Amino acid sequence: MAIPLTEALVLGIVQGISDFLPISSDGHLALAQMLFGVQAEAPAIVLLHLGTLGATLLVFRKRLASALTEGFRGVLRPSLLKDTQGGRDAVVVALATVPTGMVGLALRGPTDNWSSSAAIVGVCLLGSALAIGSTYWAPKGERDTPTHLGAVLVGVAQGTAVLPGLSRCAVTLAALLWLGVRGERAFELAFLFSVPAIAGAELLGSRQALHGADGGAGLVVAACVAFVCGLGALRILRGVMMRHAVAVFAIYLLPLGIATLAWGYARP
């Protein structure tokens, strides 16, 4: 079904900004749906995520290329997986991807209808606030990559972000910072970890979602707007991470989560 241009613009802006800042894109899309009736159908959701995935691939193309190159070379020369930054990135991304997929698939079924519950979205937004706010007390990191066990734990945290309102960016950044990874590298790794998770989810859902879809220009506009807004949001987040001030996003999430939770209990 075709979507109006105005709705496409709203969806693209919400997705592009909230997917890259630690404030939960799924939570904001759910709130937009409940408050304004802005409905993101399956084809729109797929293309919105493809738009933000494109922004991730563009901004982190060098790191991704290095991880892929050294990862494949490391199959024949295992020492590269330890001695090169790209090899180490490839290892921790692979280790994180497995638990992300397992946890995400386990939670996907029970959470399919939770995005329509303001109370659940509010609780998850508060979880995002707690995760990103806790980084204020995280020790100053010096590591370039987490340990192998740490990568698995990050993957588990990332998998829980299928819950509506629980920000993938927030829980992943928090996990990396608490594991002693320095801010700039935590910023890079959080989005390197997200690429296989998002790509896998889109591959699983795209055939069914896009089959027979007739979104017209609206879907293309939404994806393009998400892409452009995502690039801007990534620049903002990089600057915040360099200033060690990412916990500031809790100031926004905490009242939003409380208000959403209260609204959920007040709704008939």
C-alpha positions as CSV (number, residue, x, y, z in Angstrom):
1,M,0.0,0.0,0.0
2,A,1.4,3.4,-0.9
3,I,2.1,5.8,1.9
4,P,1.7,9.6,1.8
5,L,4.8,11.8,1.3
6,T,4.3,13.5,4.6
7,E,4.1,10.2,6.5
8,A,7.2,9.0,4.6
9,L,9.1,12.1,5.7
10,V,8.1,11.6,9.3
11,L,9.1,7.9,9.3
12,G,12.4,8.6,7.6
13,I,13.3,11.4,10.1
14,V,12.3,9.3,13.1
15,Q,14.2,6.3,11.9
16,G,17.3,8.1,10.8
17,I,17.8,10.0,14.0
18,S,16.6,7.5,16.6
19,D,18.4,4.4,15.0
20,F,21.8,6.0,15.4
21,L,21.4,7.9,18.6
22,P,20.9,5.7,21.8
23,I,17.2,6.5,22.1
24,S,15.6,3.5,20.3
25,S,14.2,3.7,16.8
26,D,11.6,1.0,17.4
27,G,10.4,2.8,20.5
28,H,10.0,6.1,18.7
29,L,8.2,4.5,15.7
30,A,5.9,2.7,18.2
31,L,5.1,6.1,19.9
32,A,4.6,7.8,16.5
33,Q,2.1,5.1,15.6
34,M,0.2,5.4,18.9
35,L,0.2,9.2,19.1
36,F,-0.2,10.3,15.6
37,G,-1.4,7.2,13.8
38,V,1.7,7.1,11.7
39,Q,1.8,3.4,10.7
40,A,5.0,1.8,9.5
41,E,3.9,-1.3,7.5
42,A,6.4,-4.2,6.9
43,P,7.7,-2.9,3.5
44,A,8.3,0.5,5.0
45,I,10.2,-0.9,8.0
46,V,12.4,-3.0,5.7
47,L,13.3,0.0,3.6
48,L,13.8,2.3,6.6
49,H,16.3,-0.2,8.0
50,L,18.0,-0.5,4.6
51,G,18.4,3.3,4.5
52,T,20.1,3.4,7.9
53,L,22.1,0.3,7.0
54,G,23.4,2.1,4.0
55,A,24.5,5.0,6.2
56,T,26.3,2.6,8.4
57,L,28.1,1.0,5.5
58,L,29.1,4.4,4.1
59,V,30.5,5.8,7.3
60,F,32.3,2.7,8.5
61,R,33.3,1.4,5.1
62,K,37.1,1.4,5.9
63,R,36.7,-0.5,9.1
64,L,34.3,-3.0,7.5
65,A,36.6,-3.5,4.5
66,S,39.5,-4.1,6.9
67,A,37.6,-6.6,9.0
68,L,36.4,-8.5,6.0
69,T,39.8,-8.6,4.3
70,E,41.8,-9.6,7.4
71,G,39.0,-12.0,8.5
72,F,39.2,-13.9,5.2
73,R,43.0,-13.8,5.2
74,G,43.0,-15.0,8.7
75,V,41.3,-18.3,7.6
76,L,44.6,-19.2,5.9
77,R,46.9,-17.2,8.3
78,P,45.3,-17.4,11.8
79,S,48.0,-15.1,13.2
80,L,46.3,-12.2,11.4
81,L,43.2,-12.6,13.6
82,K,45.4,-11.6,16.5
83,D,48.0,-9.3,15.1
84,T,45.9,-6.9,13.0
85,Q,43.1,-4.6,14.1
86,G,40.9,-5.8,11.2
87,G,41.5,-9.4,12.2
88,R,40.6,-8.7,15.8
89,D,37.5,-6.8,14.7
90,A,36.4,-9.7,12.5
91,V,36.8,-12.1,15.5
92,V,34.8,-10.1,18.0
93,V,32.1,-9.3,15.4
94,A,31.7,-13.0,14.6
95,L,31.6,-13.9,18.3
96,A,28.9,-11.3,19.0
97,T,26.8,-12.1,16.0
98,V,25.9,-15.7,17.1
99,P,24.3,-14.7,20.5
100,T,22.7,-11.7,18.9
101,G,20.9,-13.9,16.5
102,M,19.9,-16.5,19.1
103,V,18.6,-14.0,21.6
104,G,16.9,-12.0,18.9
105,L,15.1,-15.0,17.4
106,A,14.1,-16.2,20.9
107,L,12.5,-12.9,21.8
108,R,11.1,-12.0,18.4
109,G,7.9,-14.1,18.7
110,P,6.8,-12.9,22.1
111,T,7.5,-9.3,21.3
112,D,5.8,-9.0,18.0
113,N,2.7,-7.3,19.5
114,W,4.4,-5.4,22.3
115,S,5.1,-2.3,20.2
116,S,1.4,-1.4,20.6
117,S,1.6,-1.4,24.4
118,A,2.7,2.0,25.8
119,A,3.4,0.4,29.2
120,I,5.9,-2.1,27.7
121,V,7.5,0.6,25.4
122,G,7.8,2.8,28.5
123,V,9.6,0.2,30.5
124,C,12.0,-0.6,27.7
125,L,12.7,3.2,27.2
126,L,13.6,3.3,30.9
127,G,15.9,0.3,30.3
128,S,17.6,2.3,27.6
129,A,17.9,5.3,30.0
130,L,19.5,3.0,32.6
131,A,21.9,1.5,30.2
132,I,23.2,4.7,28.6
133,G,23.0,6.7,31.9
134,S,25.2,4.1,33.6
135,T,28.1,4.9,31.3
136,Y,28.6,8.1,33.4
137,W,30.2,5.8,36.0
138,A,32.0,3.5,33.5
139,P,35.8,3.4,33.9
140,K,37.9,5.2,31.3
141,G,38.6,2.5,28.8
142,E,41.9,1.7,27.2
143,R,41.1,-1.4,25.1
144,D,40.7,-1.4,21.3
145,T,38.5,-4.5,21.4
146,P,36.6,-6.4,24.1
147,T,37.8,-9.9,25.2
148,H,36.2,-12.9,23.4
149,L,33.9,-13.4,26.4
150,G,33.1,-9.7,26.4
151,A,32.2,-9.9,22.7
152,V,29.7,-12.7,23.5
153,L,28.2,-10.6,26.3
154,V,27.9,-7.6,23.9
155,G,26.1,-9.9,21.4
156,V,23.6,-11.0,24.1
157,A,22.9,-7.3,25.0
158,Q,22.5,-6.4,21.4
159,G,20.0,-9.3,20.9
160,T,17.7,-8.0,23.6
161,A,17.2,-4.8,21.6
162,V,14.4,-6.5,19.6
163,L,12.3,-5.3,22.6
164,P,10.4,-2.1,21.5
165,G,12.0,0.8,23.3
166,L,15.2,-0.9,24.2
167,S,17.9,0.8,22.1
168,R,20.4,-1.4,20.4
169,C,22.9,1.5,20.3
170,A,22.4,2.2,24.0
171,V,22.9,-1.3,25.3
172,T,25.8,-2.1,22.9
173,L,27.6,1.1,23.8
174,A,27.0,0.6,27.5
175,A,28.3,-2.9,27.3
176,L,31.5,-1.9,25.4
177,L,32.3,1.0,27.7
178,W,31.8,-1.1,30.8
179,L,34.1,-3.7,29.3
180,G,36.8,-1.1,29.1
181,V,36.7,-0.3,25.4
182,R,37.7,3.4,24.8
183,G,35.0,5.7,23.5
184,E,36.1,6.1,19.9
185,R,36.5,2.4,19.4
186,A,33.2,1.7,21.2
187,F,31.5,4.0,18.7
188,E,33.0,2.1,15.8
189,L,32.4,-1.4,17.2
190,A,28.8,-0.7,18.2
191,F,28.0,-0.2,14.6
192,L,30.2,-2.9,13.2
193,F,28.4,-5.3,15.5
194,S,25.1,-4.1,14.1
195,V,25.8,-4.7,10.4
196,P,25.4,-8.6,10.4
197,A,22.4,-8.3,12.9
198,I,20.5,-5.8,10.7
199,A,21.5,-7.4,7.4
200,G,20.4,-10.9,8.7
201,A,17.1,-9.5,10.0
202,E,16.4,-7.8,6.7
203,L,17.2,-10.9,4.7
204,L,14.8,-12.9,6.8
205,G,12.0,-10.4,6.6
206,S,12.5,-8.7,3.2
207,R,11.0,-11.4,0.9
208,Q,7.8,-11.7,2.7
209,A,7.5,-7.9,3.5
210,L,8.2,-6.7,0.0
211,H,6.2,-9.4,-1.9
212,G,3.5,-7.6,-3.7
213,A,4.3,-4.3,-1.9
214,D,3.2,-1.1,-3.6
215,G,4.8,1.6,-1.6
216,G,5.6,3.8,-4.6
217,A,7.7,6.9,-4.2
218,G,6.8,7.2,-0.5
219,L,8.9,4.2,0.5
220,V,11.8,5.4,-1.5
221,V,11.6,8.9,0.1
222,A,11.4,7.3,3.6
223,A,14.5,5.3,3.0
224,C,16.4,8.2,1.5
225,V,15.4,10.5,4.4
226,A,16.5,7.8,6.9
227,F,19.8,7.5,5.1
228,V,20.5,11.3,5.2
229,C,19.3,11.8,8.8
230,G,21.3,8.8,9.8
231,L,24.5,10.4,8.5
232,G,23.8,13.5,10.6
233,A,23.0,11.5,13.7
234,L,26.2,9.5,13.4
235,R,28.2,12.7,13.3
236,I,26.5,13.9,16.4
237,L,27.1,10.6,18.3
238,R,30.7,10.6,17.3
239,G,31.2,14.0,18.8
240,V,29.4,13.1,22.0
241,M,31.5,9.9,22.3
242,M,34.7,11.9,21.9
243,R,33.6,14.2,24.7
244,H,32.8,11.1,26.9
245,A,29.3,12.6,27.4
246,V,27.0,9.8,25.9
247,A,25.2,9.5,29.3
248,V,23.5,12.8,28.5
249,F,20.9,10.9,26.4
250,A,19.5,9.5,29.6
251,I,18.2,13.0,30.4
252,Y,15.9,12.7,27.4
253,L,15.0,9.0,27.8
254,L,14.2,9.0,31.5
255,P,11.2,11.5,31.4
256,L,10.1,10.0,28.0
257,G,10.0,6.5,29.5
258,I,8.2,7.7,32.7
259,A,5.6,9.6,30.6
260,T,5.1,6.7,28.2
261,L,4.7,4.2,31.1
262,A,2.2,6.5,32.9
263,W,0.3,6.9,29.6
264,G,0.2,3.2,29.2
265,Y,-1.4,2.7,32.6
266,A,-3.8,5.6,32.0
267,R,-5.0,4.4,28.7
268,P,-8.4,2.5,28.8
